[in-house]
Amino acid sequence: MEHKGINLTLKVWRQQNTTSNGEFVTYQVKDISQEMSFLEMFDVLNEQLIQEDKEPIAFDHDCREGICGMCSMYIDGKPHGPWQANTTCQLHMRAFNDGDTITVEPWRAQAFPVLKDLVVDRTAFDRIIQAGGYVSVNTGNAVDGNSLPINKNDADASFAAAMCIGCGACVAACKNSSAMLFLSAKVSHLALLPQGDPERQSRVVNMVAQMDKEGFGACTNTGACEATCPKEISLSNIARLNQEYLLAGLTSN
């Protein structure tokens, strides 16, 4: 049985570049299949705009499989839309009903300036990683996987933290635009493993300093970051980050 598509009104943020003023522009899309992903719906809208000799909407995307973290859209007041533990590319149009009005915005944070339309500059995250998110290893043959015994609880917690895809939804959801959940995930997954020990102290100090330099806000533990994270990164990682930072301060020279 063929299903009839739905008709939607889209209020999309359009902004030419970082220095220009932006505004919401209203678009109508018709006969949208509810089996489409949200990004596929935007593809249809952009095809429509191109046919009308209008400039298509710029938005970030790559894998469209919930892995790369690029599909950063604020949909009806929530990063990545209404579904829990979900990226924008994994959001499907069955989440909406015929006749709905959907408001779509870019991330809103000083450290994530808008480049164009729905695309923001998230290279601040890259610079935080460059400040300390790495490990030192000896060159040569790969070490046998069983040569470093790791407690299963630590391994599981490290893997859970490493699930972070750096999408920035935590920053967008936070009233302070804090990057603490992102940073704590990156610090935790290395701090929990023996491979992360050589840079353990310098890592957390340098990464926190870079985070502050980038202009992210402070954490006040409201939990909006955890609630909206597509990979459900735990707020407990922030407690671990604070512990790592305190220990580094007490033991550094």
C-alpha positions as CSV (number, residue, x, y, z in Angstrom):
1,M,0.0,0.0,0.0
2,E,1.4,3.4,-1.0
3,H,1.7,6.0,1.7
4,K,0.9,9.6,1.0
5,G,3.6,12.1,1.7
6,I,3.2,14.9,4.3
7,N,3.3,18.6,3.7
8,L,5.5,20.7,6.0
9,T,6.4,24.4,6.7
10,L,10.1,24.9,7.4
11,K,11.4,28.0,9.1
12,V,15.2,27.8,8.4
13,W,17.9,30.1,9.6
14,R,19.7,31.8,6.6
15,Q,22.9,33.6,7.1
16,Q,25.4,34.5,4.3
17,N,28.5,34.5,6.5
18,T,29.9,35.0,10.0
19,T,29.8,38.8,9.9
20,S,26.4,39.2,8.3
21,N,23.0,39.3,10.0
22,G,20.8,36.2,9.6
23,E,17.1,35.7,9.6
24,F,14.5,32.9,9.4
25,V,13.1,32.2,6.0
26,T,9.9,30.1,5.5
27,Y,9.7,27.3,3.0
28,Q,7.0,24.9,2.0
29,V,7.8,21.2,1.2
30,K,5.2,18.9,-0.1
31,D,4.7,15.1,-0.5
32,I,7.6,14.3,1.8
33,S,7.9,10.5,2.5
34,Q,8.0,9.8,6.2
35,E,10.6,7.2,5.5
36,M,13.1,9.9,4.5
37,S,15.7,11.1,6.9
38,F,15.7,14.7,8.0
39,L,18.7,15.4,5.7
40,E,17.1,13.7,2.8
41,M,14.2,16.1,3.3
42,F,16.7,19.0,3.1
43,D,18.1,17.5,-0.1
44,V,14.6,17.6,-1.6
45,L,14.2,21.2,-0.4
46,N,17.5,22.2,-1.9
47,E,16.7,20.6,-5.3
48,Q,13.5,22.6,-5.2
49,L,15.5,25.9,-4.5
50,I,17.9,25.1,-7.3
51,Q,15.1,24.6,-9.8
52,E,13.7,28.0,-8.7
53,D,17.2,29.5,-9.3
54,K,17.6,30.2,-5.6
55,E,20.6,29.6,-3.4
56,P,20.4,26.2,-1.6
57,I,20.7,25.9,2.2
58,A,24.1,25.1,3.4
59,F,24.3,22.4,6.1
60,D,26.9,20.0,7.3
61,H,26.8,16.3,6.6
62,D,29.2,13.4,5.8
63,C,28.6,9.8,6.8
64,R,24.8,10.1,7.4
65,E,25.1,7.1,9.7
66,G,25.4,8.8,13.1
67,I,29.2,8.4,13.2
68,C,30.9,11.6,11.9
69,G,29.1,14.2,14.2
70,M,28.7,16.8,11.4
71,C,24.9,17.0,11.1
72,S,24.5,19.8,13.6
73,M,21.0,21.2,13.5
74,Y,18.9,22.7,16.2
75,I,15.4,21.3,15.4
76,D,12.3,22.7,17.2
77,G,14.4,23.8,20.1
78,K,16.5,20.6,20.6
79,P,19.9,19.7,19.1
80,H,19.4,16.8,16.6
81,G,15.6,17.0,17.0
82,P,13.0,15.2,19.1
83,W,14.3,11.7,19.2
84,Q,16.5,10.6,22.1
85,A,20.1,9.3,21.5
86,N,19.9,10.3,17.9
87,T,21.8,12.4,15.4
88,T,20.0,14.6,12.8
89,C,20.9,12.2,10.0
90,Q,19.2,9.4,11.9
91,L,16.1,11.4,12.5
92,H,13.3,10.3,10.1
93,M,10.3,12.3,8.9
94,R,7.9,9.9,10.7
95,A,8.8,11.9,13.8
96,F,6.6,14.7,12.3
97,N,3.0,15.0,11.2
98,D,1.3,16.4,8.1
99,G,1.0,20.2,8.4
100,D,3.7,20.6,11.1
101,T,5.9,23.7,11.2
102,I,9.5,22.9,11.9
103,T,12.1,25.5,13.0
104,V,15.7,24.7,12.1
105,E,18.7,26.7,13.5
106,P,22.5,26.3,13.7
107,W,24.3,25.7,17.0
108,R,24.2,28.8,19.1
109,A,27.6,29.3,20.9
110,Q,30.3,32.0,20.8
111,A,32.9,29.3,20.2
112,F,30.9,28.0,17.2
113,P,30.5,31.0,14.9
114,V,28.1,30.5,12.0
115,L,29.9,30.1,8.7
116,K,26.8,30.0,6.5
117,D,23.2,29.1,7.1
118,L,23.2,26.0,9.3
119,V,27.0,25.4,9.1
120,V,29.1,26.4,12.2
121,D,32.8,26.5,12.7
122,R,33.6,23.7,15.2
123,T,37.4,23.8,14.8
124,A,37.6,24.8,18.5
125,F,37.0,21.2,19.3
126,D,39.9,20.2,17.0
127,R,42.2,22.6,18.9
128,I,41.2,21.2,22.2
129,I,42.1,17.7,21.0
130,Q,45.4,19.0,19.6
131,A,46.3,20.4,23.0
132,G,46.4,17.0,24.6
133,G,44.1,14.4,23.2
134,Y,46.8,11.9,22.2
135,V,49.1,9.2,23.6
136,S,52.8,8.5,23.2
137,V,53.7,5.1,21.8
138,N,57.0,3.5,20.8
139,T,57.4,2.8,17.1
140,G,57.9,-0.7,15.8
141,N,55.7,-3.7,15.9
142,A,52.2,-3.5,17.4
143,V,52.1,-4.6,21.0
144,D,50.1,-7.8,21.6
145,G,46.5,-7.0,22.6
146,N,46.7,-9.1,25.7
147,S,50.0,-7.7,27.0
148,L,48.3,-4.9,28.9
149,P,45.7,-6.3,31.3
150,I,42.9,-3.8,31.8
151,N,40.1,-4.1,34.3
152,K,36.8,-4.7,32.5
153,N,34.9,-1.9,34.3
154,D,37.6,0.5,33.2
155,A,37.6,-0.8,29.7
156,D,33.9,-0.5,29.4
157,A,33.9,3.1,30.9
158,S,36.7,4.1,28.5
159,F,34.8,2.7,25.5
160,A,31.6,4.5,26.6
161,A,33.5,7.8,26.8
162,A,35.2,7.2,23.5
163,M,31.7,7.0,21.9
164,C,31.7,10.8,21.7
165,I,31.6,12.0,18.1
166,G,32.3,15.6,18.8
167,C,29.1,16.9,17.3
168,G,28.7,19.8,19.7
169,A,25.2,19.1,20.8
170,C,26.2,19.3,24.4
171,V,27.5,22.9,23.8
172,A,24.4,23.8,21.9
173,A,22.1,22.5,24.7
174,C,24.0,24.1,27.6
175,K,22.8,27.4,28.8
176,N,26.4,28.4,29.3
177,S,27.7,26.9,26.0
178,S,30.0,24.7,28.1
179,A,32.2,22.1,26.4
180,M,32.8,20.1,29.6
181,L,30.9,16.9,28.5
182,F,32.9,16.8,25.2
183,L,36.2,17.5,27.0
184,S,35.5,15.0,29.9
185,A,34.8,12.3,27.3
186,K,38.1,12.9,25.6
187,V,40.0,13.0,28.9
188,S,38.2,10.0,30.4
189,H,38.7,7.5,27.7
190,L,42.5,8.0,27.8
191,A,42.8,8.5,31.6
192,L,41.1,5.1,32.2
193,L,43.7,3.2,30.1
194,P,47.4,2.6,30.8
195,Q,48.3,3.9,27.4
196,G,47.1,7.3,28.6
197,D,49.4,7.5,31.6
198,P,52.5,9.3,30.1
199,E,50.6,12.5,29.3
200,R,47.9,12.1,32.0
201,Q,48.7,15.3,33.9
202,S,49.7,17.6,31.0
203,R,46.8,16.4,29.0
204,V,44.0,17.6,31.3
205,V,45.8,20.8,32.2
206,N,46.5,21.7,28.5
207,M,43.0,20.7,27.2
208,V,41.2,22.6,29.9
209,A,43.3,25.7,29.2
210,Q,42.5,25.4,25.5
211,M,38.8,25.0,26.2
212,D,38.8,28.2,28.3
213,K,40.8,30.0,25.6
214,E,38.2,29.1,23.0
215,G,35.5,30.9,24.9
216,F,33.3,28.0,26.1
217,G,31.3,28.7,29.2
218,A,31.5,27.1,32.6
219,C,29.7,24.0,33.7
220,T,26.9,24.3,36.3
221,N,25.8,20.7,36.2
222,T,22.3,21.2,34.9
223,G,22.6,18.0,32.9
224,A,21.2,19.4,29.6
225,C,24.4,18.1,27.8
226,E,23.8,14.5,28.9
227,A,20.1,14.6,28.1
228,T,20.7,15.7,24.5
229,C,23.9,13.8,23.7
230,P,23.3,11.4,20.7
231,K,25.8,8.9,22.2
232,E,24.5,9.3,25.8
233,I,27.8,10.3,27.2
234,S,27.5,10.2,31.0
235,L,27.7,13.2,33.2
236,S,30.0,11.2,35.5
237,N,32.8,11.9,33.1
238,I,32.7,15.5,34.1
239,A,33.3,14.4,37.7
240,R,36.3,12.3,36.5
241,L,37.6,15.3,34.6
242,N,37.4,17.5,37.7
243,Q,39.3,14.8,39.6
244,E,42.0,14.5,37.0
245,Y,42.4,18.3,36.9
246,L,42.6,18.5,40.7
247,L,45.2,15.7,40.9
248,A,47.3,17.2,38.1
249,G,47.4,20.5,40.0
250,L,48.4,18.9,43.3
251,T,51.1,16.7,41.8
252,S,52.6,19.0,39.1
253,N,56.0,20.7,39.5
